Amino acid sequence: MTESIVLPSFLCDCPDPMLSALATLMLRLGGWTAIGEMPPLEKAVFIVAPHTSNWDGFWLFVYRISFKVQLRILAKHTLFWWPLAPILRACGAVPLDRSQSSATVQQLVDMFAREDHFFLALAPEGTRRKRPYWKTGFFQIASAANVPIVMAFIDYEKRVMGIGPQLNPALGMDVILEQIREFYAPFTACCPERQGPIEFPPDRDNEAS
């Protein structure tokens, strides 16, 4: 399954507006500019790229708190024990049983069906190391759940991050792949030497993990 972004557990959703103000200040001090707007959607699969460093997760999570975006991430179900479970849930983590990899997509599709509001964030590159292909789980989930794909980004050269256009999975994998390539082409990763090409594997129809 597509790897979730690594996020710091000490940052979590909080009703106190001072936390949002602190996150906004951190973005400003870090030299970041947030661009783009959240689309008026109730459900979507968010893909985030490029993903070559743990700093990606840190800064995007600060962005999430600053703009109060309710993104959910994946975590192994075995991590949900007391007292870690409440912290993980507060941070938007979703418990996922990966013992049966073939059922992973269906688990997430079922979550989309149960929830009234569900934004799932995934990193299709799958790892912070260079890989020849992107994982296709994000497309399979969005297609099966009948929800759009929203492209989020982080650019270390221009110090900008934010939300880009949404994609319709009904257009098919080849069309989606070309749209993704075009959108992410201008962005510079934290560690460019770790960034692989935006390609889907040859056996893309069977590649769910």
PyMOL commands that set and color helices and strands:
alter all, ss='L'
color gray80, all
select helices_A, chain A and resi 17-29+54-66+77-79+84-90+101-114+137-145+169-171+173-184+192-194+204-206
alter helices_A, ss='H'
color red, helices_A
select strands_A, chain A and resi 33-35+43-49+71-76+93-96+118-122+149-155+160-167
alter strands_A, ss='S'
color yellow, strands_A
deselect
rebuild
show_as cartoon
